[in-house]
Every structure is written in C-alpha cells, then in structure tokens.
C-alpha cells in the first residue's frame, strides 16, 4: 500500500492569498473612480435642474412681468416645470430673482452648486 502525504490537487494558501490581494488592489482603484463619476453625475443633474428653473423663471417674467417669482409659481402640474426631482437630497431656493445667481446647497450633504443665468 502506498500513501501520499501531500496532495497536488487544489490551490495552496499562498496562491489564494495572492488572488485575494490582487482583487483587493483592483477594488481599491475602482471604488474611488466610481465615486468621482457618481459625484460628477449628481452635480450635472443638479445644474440641469437649476437651468430648468432659471428658464421657467424667465418665462414667468415674460408672461407676468416683475423680476422675482416664488418657486411654487414655477413647479406644479399646470406650471412651467412639472416636477423638480431631487438627485442627492439638495435644497433649491424658495424664490428666484432675475439676474441673481442660483445656489443649490446640500448636494449629498456636502457640496454646493451655483448657476449664473
């Protein structure tokens, strides 16, 4: 009877550890890149919302005169913007004044975006 003390089947602990380290390094490089792309996407969506609100305010000024308007007159089922969907928990101004920069705060609780009409 012949017994073999070691088996040649399977992977060694060192080989498995090398694979785990490589996967960890790849994840360490990919996660920050993903977060950066996500942040840029959120900022662009918020800026687009600010542009829509600015355009709606301009249309309101043309139709009704004046130089300031409350956001409740701009957003609604029968108004210029049907719905203002938040992207990352941001806060939009309650009112808009012609020629004044629009500042949206609290994007993901950290960032601020400004739009100068």
C-alpha positions in Angstrom: 0.0 0.0 0.0 1.3 3.4 -1.0 0.2 6.5 0.9 1.0 10.0 -0.3 1.5 12.6 2.4 0.9 15.6 0.2 -1.7 16.1 -2.5 -1.1 18.0 -5.7 -4.8 18.9 -6.2 -6.2 22.3 -5.4 -4.5 25.6 -4.6 -2.0 26.4 -1.9 -2.7 29.1 0.7 -0.1 31.4 -0.9 -1.8 31.2 -4.3 -5.2 32.0 -2.7 -3.7 34.9 -0.8 -2.1 36.3 -4.0 -5.5 36.3 -5.7 -7.2 38.0 -2.7 -4.5 40.7 -2.7 -4.9 41.3 -6.4 -8.7 41.6 -6.1 -8.3 44.0 -3.2 -6.0 46.2 -5.2 -8.4 46.3 -8.1 -11.3 47.2 -5.8 -9.1 49.9 -4.1 -8.6 51.5 -7.5 -12.1 51.1 -8.8 -14.2 52.4 -5.9 -12.8 56.0 -5.8 -13.1 56.3 -9.6 -16.8 55.2 -9.3 -17.4 57.7 -6.5 -15.9 60.5 -8.6 -18.0 59.7 -11.6 -21.1 59.5 -9.4 -20.4 62.9 -7.8 -19.9 64.5 -11.3 -23.1 63.0 -12.5 -25.1 64.3 -9.5 -23.6 67.8 -9.9 -24.5 67.8 -13.6 -28.1 66.7 -12.9 -28.4 69.5 -10.2 -27.0 72.1 -12.6 -29.5 71.0 -15.2 -32.4 71.4 -12.7 -31.1 74.9 -12.0 -31.1 75.7 -15.7 -34.7 74.5 -16.0 -35.8 76.6 -13.0 -34.0 79.6 -14.4 -35.7 79.2 -17.8 -39.0 78.7 -16.1 -38.5 81.9 -14.1 -37.6 83.8 -17.3 -40.7 82.6 -19.0 -42.7 83.7 -15.9 -41.1 87.2 -16.1 -42.1 87.5 -19.8 -45.7 86.5 -19.2 -46.5 88.3 -15.9 -43.8 91.0 -15.6 -41.8 91.6 -12.5 -38.3 90.5 -11.6 -38.9 87.9 -8.9 -41.0 84.8 -8.5 -41.7 82.1 -5.9 -40.8 78.6 -6.8 -44.4 77.5 -6.1 -45.4 79.5 -9.2 -42.9 77.6 -11.3 -43.3 74.0 -10.2 -46.5 72.1 -10.5 -48.8 70.1 -12.8 -50.0 73.2 -14.6 -46.9 75.3 -14.3 -43.6 75.6 -16.3 -41.8 72.7 -14.6 -44.0 69.7 -13.9 -41.8 68.3 -11.1 -38.5 69.1 -9.6 -36.9 65.8 -8.6 -34.0 66.0 -6.2 -30.9 64.0 -7.1 -28.9 63.8 -3.8 -31.0 65.5 -1.1 -30.2 69.0 -2.3 -32.1 72.1 -1.4 -33.4 74.6 -4.1 -34.1 78.2 -3.4 -37.7 79.2 -2.5 -37.6 82.2 -4.8 -35.9 83.4 -7.9 -34.8 86.9 -8.8 -33.9 88.0 -12.4 -30.2 88.2 -12.9 -29.3 86.7 -9.5 -27.1 83.6 -9.2 -29.0 80.5 -8.2 -27.3 78.5 -5.4 -28.3 74.9 -4.7 -27.0 73.6 -1.3 -26.7 70.3 0.4 -25.9 68.1 -2.6 -25.2 64.7 -0.9 -24.9 66.8 2.3 -21.6 68.2 1.3 -21.5 70.2 -1.9 -22.9 73.4 -3.3 -23.6 74.2 -7.0 -24.2 77.7 -8.4 -25.7 78.7 -11.7 -25.5 82.2 -13.1 -28.3 82.8 -15.5 
